[in-house]
Amino acid sequence: MGWVITQPSWFNFLSFKITMLVKSTTRHVRIYTAEVKNNELVPSDKVLTLDIDPDNEFNWEDDALQKVYRKFDDLVEANSGQELSEYNLRLIGSDLEHFIRSLLQKGEITYNLGSRVRNYSMGLPKLDSPETEGKYR
């Protein structure tokens, strides 16, 4: 989906100066302590950069994407005062993965069948039929 750069208001989360890139990468969420400059990641102690669904595995409506950004902001805010470490970023990334799965299960996003990646990493697509409608929720 592309890069989203956020400058959180909580930056007492950072208890040390970042001299190297700290990151968390999951299948659908990548978080970096960096800014994108000239198409490269430059370590930063002021911003987090969020990359959602880098392989375009899902079809996204803007509303669903905004929900992910808001959830990210909420998770970061909830970690205010914690050390900024790969472990803590992984917790945030993992929570975002679960949130994205919930969006898929609710039908707010769908698999992109034209994507080069079609492994249904969050479960097989669910199609309602008259026989199964409402039985598996």
VOBA-823021 format. One line per 10 residues: number of its first residue (from 0); their letters; for each residue x, y, z of N, C-alpha, C. Coordinates in Angstrom, 2 decimals. Atoms other than C-alpha are relative to their C-alpha. Example, Ala and Ser with C-alpha at 12.3 -4.5 7.8 and 13.67 -1.06 7.14 Angstrom:
BEGIN
0> as> 0.89 -1.19 0.00 12.30 -4.50 7.80 0.90 1.20 0.00  -0.82 -1.19 -0.06 13.67 -1.06 7.14 -0.77 1.09 0.73
***
This chain:
BEGIN
0> mgwvitqpsw> 0.82 -1.19 0.00 0.00 0.00 0.00 0.86 1.25 0.00  -0.88 -1.15 -0.04 3.00 2.28 0.38 0.32 0.42 1.41  -0.51 -0.44 -1.29 4.70 4.11 3.16 -0.94 1.00 0.66  0.69 -1.00 -0.80 2.95 6.00 5.91 0.97 0.42 1.08  -0.92 -0.51 -1.00 5.10 8.20 8.07 -0.81 0.69 1.07  0.73 -0.60 -1.11 3.83 9.12 11.47 0.99 0.56 1.00  -0.82 -0.61 -1.04 5.33 11.43 14.02 -0.83 0.02 1.27  0.86 0.13 -1.17 3.73 10.23 17.22 0.27 1.08 1.04  -0.12 -1.00 -1.05 3.10 12.61 20.07 0.61 -0.58 1.26  -0.42 0.69 -1.20 4.33 10.07 22.58 1.50 -0.18 0.10
10> fnflsfkitm> -1.37 0.42 0.15 8.00 10.21 21.83 0.83 -0.06 1.27  -0.76 0.44 -1.15 8.95 9.66 25.43 0.09 -1.52 -0.03  -0.16 1.42 0.29 8.49 6.07 24.15 1.49 -0.26 -0.26  -1.42 0.15 0.29 12.05 6.60 22.93 0.81 0.34 1.24  -0.79 -0.25 -1.20 14.25 6.18 25.95 1.49 0.07 -0.34  -1.39 -0.12 0.41 17.46 6.28 23.93 0.04 0.59 -1.40  -0.16 -0.58 1.34 18.79 8.00 20.83 0.23 -1.13 -1.00  -0.13 1.04 1.01 18.43 5.87 17.75 1.17 0.33 -0.90  -1.14 -0.17 0.89 21.68 5.45 15.89 -0.05 -1.02 -1.13  0.17 0.99 1.06 20.60 2.45 13.86 -1.50 -0.29 -0.15
20> lvksttrhvr> 1.38 0.30 0.32 17.39 1.27 12.30 -0.53 -1.10 0.93  0.72 1.02 -0.77 15.00 -0.58 14.62 -1.24 -0.30 -0.82  1.12 0.33 0.87 12.31 -2.50 12.79 -0.76 -1.21 0.52  0.83 1.18 -0.20 9.52 -5.02 13.00 -0.63 -0.33 -1.34  0.62 0.39 1.27 8.41 -6.97 9.97 -0.82 -1.26 0.21  0.87 1.16 0.04 5.48 -9.33 9.70 -0.44 -0.15 -1.45  0.43 0.23 1.38 3.77 -10.66 6.61 -0.66 1.23 -0.63  0.77 -1.11 0.55 1.53 -7.61 6.21 0.32 1.35 0.62  -0.31 -1.23 -0.72 3.05 -4.99 8.52 1.51 0.14 0.15  -1.42 -0.31 -0.22 6.48 -3.38 8.50 0.07 1.36 0.68
30> iytaevknne> -0.15 -1.23 -0.77 7.42 -0.76 11.07 1.49 0.29 0.12  -1.40 -0.41 -0.06 10.69 1.18 10.96 0.14 1.28 0.81  -0.34 -1.27 -0.65 12.27 3.84 13.15 0.84 0.77 -1.02  -0.69 -0.63 1.11 13.11 5.76 10.02 -0.95 0.89 -0.78  0.73 -0.81 0.97 12.04 8.33 7.47 0.39 -0.49 -1.38  -0.32 0.33 1.38 11.87 7.70 3.75 0.50 1.27 -0.67  -0.60 -1.13 0.71 14.23 10.08 1.96 0.67 -0.54 -1.25  -0.53 0.45 1.29 15.09 9.67 -1.71 -0.18 -1.50 -0.17  0.37 1.41 0.13 13.38 6.28 -1.63 0.86 -0.94 0.85  -0.79 0.82 -0.92 15.66 5.04 1.18 -0.44 0.27 1.42
40> lvpsdkvltl> 0.30 -0.17 -1.41 15.08 4.48 4.87 1.20 0.62 0.70  -1.04 -0.69 -0.76 17.07 6.89 7.03 -0.41 -0.07 1.47  0.36 0.11 -1.42 17.12 6.06 10.78 -0.36 1.36 0.60  0.48 -1.23 -0.61 15.27 8.63 12.86 -0.45 -0.28 1.42  0.52 0.13 -1.36 14.52 9.19 16.52 -1.26 0.84 0.18  1.19 -0.85 -0.05 11.50 11.34 15.64 -1.24 -0.61 -0.64  1.15 0.53 0.73 9.28 9.21 13.41 0.04 -1.53 -0.08  0.13 1.40 0.37 8.02 5.71 12.78 -0.61 -0.03 -1.40  0.55 0.18 1.33 7.34 4.60 9.23 -0.69 -1.35 -0.05  0.83 1.19 0.04 4.59 2.07 8.66 -0.27 -0.37 -1.46
50> didpdnefnw> 0.29 0.51 1.34 4.29 -0.05 5.50 -1.01 -1.13 0.16  1.09 0.97 -0.12 1.00 -1.94 5.26 -0.12 -0.80 -1.30  0.25 0.91 1.11 0.55 -4.96 2.98 0.94 0.26 -1.18  -0.96 -0.33 1.07 3.77 -4.50 0.96 -0.13 -0.88 -1.25  0.17 0.88 1.16 2.89 -7.44 -1.32 -1.36 0.15 -0.67  1.34 -0.24 0.57 -0.61 -6.09 -2.10 -0.84 -1.28 -0.03  0.77 1.24 -0.10 -2.20 -9.32 -0.91 -1.50 0.27 0.15  1.39 -0.33 -0.25 -5.44 -7.50 -0.08 -0.47 1.16 -0.87  0.65 -1.16 0.60 -7.87 -5.10 -1.73 -0.41 0.90 1.16  0.24 -0.94 -1.09 -8.11 -2.01 0.47 -0.90 1.14 -0.43
60> eddalqkvyr> 0.76 -1.23 0.11 -10.78 0.63 0.72 0.68 1.00 0.94  -0.66 -1.01 -0.81 -9.54 3.91 2.16 -0.46 -0.04 1.46  0.54 0.06 -1.36 -11.81 3.53 5.19 0.70 -1.08 0.84  -0.68 1.09 -0.71 -10.23 0.18 6.15 1.46 0.36 0.28  -1.39 -0.41 -0.19 -6.73 1.58 5.66 0.11 1.03 1.12  0.01 -1.00 -1.07 -7.56 4.54 7.90 -0.20 -0.65 1.36  0.18 0.73 -1.26 -8.73 2.09 10.58 1.32 -0.60 0.47  -1.30 0.57 -0.36 -5.33 0.39 10.48 0.92 1.10 0.52  -0.84 -1.11 -0.46 -3.55 3.76 10.80 -0.41 0.45 1.39  0.47 -0.41 -1.34 -5.74 4.72 13.77 0.37 -1.04 1.06
70> kfddlveans> -0.37 1.07 -0.94 -5.12 1.34 15.41 1.49 0.08 0.31  -1.44 -0.16 -0.20 -1.38 1.85 14.90 0.27 1.14 0.97  -0.18 -1.14 -0.90 -1.55 5.27 16.53 -0.40 -0.34 1.43  0.46 0.41 -1.33 -3.53 3.80 19.45 1.00 -0.93 0.68  -0.97 0.94 -0.57 -1.03 0.97 19.94 1.29 0.70 0.41  -1.21 -0.75 -0.32 1.91 3.35 19.84 -0.22 0.84 1.25  0.33 -0.83 -1.17 0.22 5.68 22.31 -0.07 -0.86 1.27  0.11 0.90 -1.16 -0.49 2.72 24.62 1.37 -0.43 0.51  -1.35 0.38 -0.40 3.25 2.01 24.69 0.83 1.19 0.47  -0.70 -1.19 -0.49 4.14 5.51 25.83 0.74 -0.33 1.29
80> gqelseynlr> -0.82 0.24 -1.19 6.95 5.34 28.36 0.78 -1.30 -0.05  -0.73 1.26 0.14 8.16 1.92 27.20 1.26 0.22 -0.83  -1.21 -0.06 0.82 11.59 1.31 25.72 -0.37 -0.32 -1.44  0.21 0.30 1.41 11.58 1.43 21.94 1.01 -1.07 -0.39  -0.87 1.13 0.32 12.99 -1.97 21.08 -0.67 -0.81 -1.11  0.58 0.86 1.02 12.52 -4.54 18.35 -1.13 -0.83 0.59  1.05 0.80 -0.65 10.50 -6.60 20.82 -1.30 0.79 0.10  1.22 -0.81 -0.14 8.05 -3.78 21.55 -0.61 0.34 -1.35  0.54 -0.24 1.35 7.74 -2.95 17.85 -0.66 -1.26 -0.54  0.61 1.26 0.45 7.05 -6.65 17.16 -1.38 -0.21 0.64
90> ligsdlehfi> 1.32 0.11 -0.64 4.22 -6.57 19.70 -1.03 0.86 -0.72  0.89 -0.89 0.74 2.70 -3.60 17.89 -0.33 -0.60 -1.36  0.21 0.61 1.31 3.19 -5.30 14.51 -0.91 -1.22 0.06  0.84 1.19 -0.18 1.62 -8.52 15.77 -1.45 0.39 0.27  1.37 -0.48 -0.26 -1.39 -6.64 17.14 -0.65 0.53 -1.28  0.55 -0.49 1.28 -1.79 -4.94 13.75 -0.36 -1.15 -0.93  0.33 1.19 0.80 -1.66 -8.34 12.01 -1.36 -0.56 0.42  1.28 0.51 -0.49 -4.52 -9.53 14.22 -1.15 0.93 -0.39  1.02 -0.97 0.39 -6.43 -6.33 13.49 -0.34 -0.14 -1.48  0.22 0.18 1.44 -5.98 -6.81 9.73 -0.80 -1.28 -0.24
100> rsllqkgeit> 0.77 1.25 0.12 -7.22 -10.40 10.10 -1.47 0.25 0.34  1.40 -0.27 -0.38 -10.35 -9.09 11.85 -0.71 0.78 -1.11  0.61 -0.72 1.13 -10.94 -6.68 8.94 -0.35 -0.95 -1.13  0.26 0.99 1.03 -10.68 -9.60 6.53 -1.21 -0.86 0.37  1.11 0.85 -0.43 -13.06 -11.73 8.58 -1.34 0.74 -0.03  1.23 -0.80 0.05 -15.59 -8.87 8.70 -0.37 0.39 -1.43  0.27 -0.35 1.39 -15.35 -8.42 4.93 0.35 1.44 -0.35  -0.37 -1.39 0.28 -13.89 -4.90 5.18 1.16 0.09 -0.97  -1.01 0.14 1.04 -10.92 -6.02 3.08 -0.18 -1.38 -0.60  0.10 1.30 0.67 -10.68 -8.90 0.61 1.36 -0.36 -0.57
110> ynlgsrvrny> -1.24 0.43 0.65 -7.92 -10.97 -0.93 0.06 0.59 -1.40  -0.25 -0.49 1.35 -6.44 -9.49 -4.09 0.37 -1.21 -0.86  -0.24 1.20 0.79 -6.77 -12.41 -6.50 0.95 0.24 -1.16  -0.96 -0.33 1.04 -4.57 -10.57 -9.00 1.42 0.18 0.53  -1.31 -0.19 -0.62 -1.66 -10.38 -6.57 0.93 -1.14 -0.36  -0.98 1.06 0.26 1.54 -12.29 -7.20 0.05 -0.98 1.17  0.02 0.83 -1.21 1.06 -13.67 -3.67 -1.44 -0.45 0.22  1.33 0.54 -0.25 -1.94 -15.96 -3.27 0.10 -1.22 0.90  -0.12 1.14 -0.90 -1.24 -18.10 -0.25 -1.05 0.02 1.09  1.09 -0.10 -0.98 -4.27 -17.02 1.79 0.54 -0.14 1.42
120> smglpkldsp> -0.72 0.10 -1.26 -2.02 -16.45 4.78 -0.88 0.27 1.22  0.90 -0.27 -1.14 -4.94 -15.32 6.94 -1.26 -0.86 -0.07  1.13 0.90 0.10 -7.26 -18.17 6.03 -0.60 0.00 -1.39  0.64 0.11 1.31 -9.16 -19.35 3.00 -1.13 1.00 -0.12  1.13 -0.91 0.19 -11.64 -16.92 1.48 -1.30 -0.71 0.36  1.29 0.56 -0.41 -15.13 -17.45 2.82 -1.09 0.53 -0.94  1.11 -0.36 0.88 -18.05 -17.47 0.44 -1.28 -0.51 0.63  1.30 0.41 -0.53 -21.57 -17.50 1.80 -0.82 -0.62 -1.11  0.97 0.61 0.91 -24.01 -19.80 0.11 -1.28 -0.17 0.81  1.25 0.16 -0.76 -27.64 -20.38 1.04 0.10 -1.08 1.08
130> etegkyr> -0.13 1.09 -0.98 -26.61 -23.60 2.86 0.85 0.39 1.20  -0.94 -0.33 -1.09 -23.86 -21.98 4.96 -0.19 1.38 0.59  0.15 -1.39 -0.42 -25.06 -18.41 5.39 -0.29 0.10 1.50  0.18 -0.26 -1.42 -24.66 -17.33 9.00 0.42 -1.13 0.93  -0.34 1.14 -0.85 -23.45 -20.73 10.27 1.42 0.06 0.56  -1.41 0.07 -0.37 -19.72 -20.04 10.56 0.56 1.32 0.46  -0.50 -1.29 -0.48 -19.40 -16.68 12.25 0.19 -0.02 1.47
***
